[in-house]
Amino acid sequence: MADLLSDEEIETELPDHWEREDDEIVRVYEFDDYLRGVNFAQMVGEIAEAQFHHPEIIIRYSGVEIRLTSHEEGGITEDDIEMADLIESERGA
């Protein structure tokens, strides 16, 4: 099990454009059309399977919301930050 991060660690390590909402880190990605968002959500799902760390993914018409938390630990851990970083690196690729 991973250790919960402190408030200071979360603030320092949170990737750009991600926000903290209680025990989750959240980002909404905007897309010009629905299918681009669906394709992005699929890519996130593939990363999640490889990492065995599964976010909540909400697909909307022009955006995809990603929510990360470590349920077993009851909050935000390094696994969540790492997953956010991986999503960011793939989004920029």
C-alpha positions in Angstrom: 0.0 0.0 0.0 1.1 3.5 -0.8 1.3 6.2 1.8 -1.1 9.1 1.7 0.6 12.4 0.6 0.5 15.4 2.8 -1.3 18.6 1.7 2.1 20.2 1.1 3.3 17.2 -1.0 0.1 17.2 -3.1 0.4 21.0 -3.7 4.1 20.6 -4.7 3.7 17.5 -6.9 0.4 18.2 -8.6 0.9 18.5 -12.4 -0.1 21.8 -14.1 -3.8 22.1 -15.0 -4.8 19.5 -12.3 -6.8 20.5 -9.3 -7.4 19.0 -5.9 -11.0 18.3 -4.9 -11.1 16.8 -1.5 -9.5 13.3 -1.7 -9.1 13.4 -5.5 -7.1 15.1 -8.2 -9.1 16.2 -11.2 -8.5 17.6 -14.7 -10.9 18.3 -17.5 -9.5 18.0 -21.0 -11.2 19.9 -23.8 -11.7 18.6 -27.3 -13.0 20.0 -30.6 -15.3 17.0 -31.2 -16.8 14.1 -29.3 -14.8 11.3 -30.9 -11.5 12.9 -30.1 -12.5 12.8 -26.4 -13.6 9.2 -26.7 -10.3 8.2 -28.2 -8.5 10.1 -25.4 -10.6 8.3 -22.8 -9.6 5.0 -24.4 -5.9 5.9 -24.2 -6.3 6.8 -20.5 -8.0 3.4 -20.0 -5.1 1.6 -21.6 -2.6 3.5 -19.4 -4.8 2.7 -16.3 -4.7 -1.0 -17.2 -0.9 -1.0 -17.6 -0.5 0.8 -14.2 -3.3 -1.1 -12.5 -4.6 2.2 -11.2 -8.0 3.1 -12.6 -9.4 6.6 -12.6 -13.0 7.7 -12.9 -13.5 8.9 -16.5 -16.4 11.1 -17.5 -16.9 11.7 -21.2 -18.9 14.8 -22.2 -19.6 16.2 -25.6 -16.5 18.5 -25.7 -14.5 17.3 -22.8 -13.2 14.4 -20.7 -12.9 14.6 -16.9 -10.4 12.4 -15.2 -10.6 11.9 -11.4 -7.8 10.1 -9.5 -7.7 8.8 -6.0 -6.3 5.8 -4.2 -9.5 4.1 -2.8 -7.7 1.5 -0.6 -5.6 4.2 1.1 -8.5 6.7 1.4 -6.9 9.6 -0.5 -4.2 10.9 -2.7 -0.9 8.9 -3.0 2.1 9.0 -5.3 0.3 6.5 -7.5 -2.2 9.2 -8.4 0.4 11.8 -9.1 2.3 9.3 -11.3 -0.8 8.4 -13.2 -1.6 12.1 -13.8 2.0 12.6 -15.1 1.6 9.7 -17.4 -1.7 11.0 -18.8 -0.1 14.4 -19.3 3.0 12.9 -21.1 0.8 10.9 -23.5 -1.6 13.8 -24.1 1.4 15.9 -25.2 2.9 13.2 -27.4 
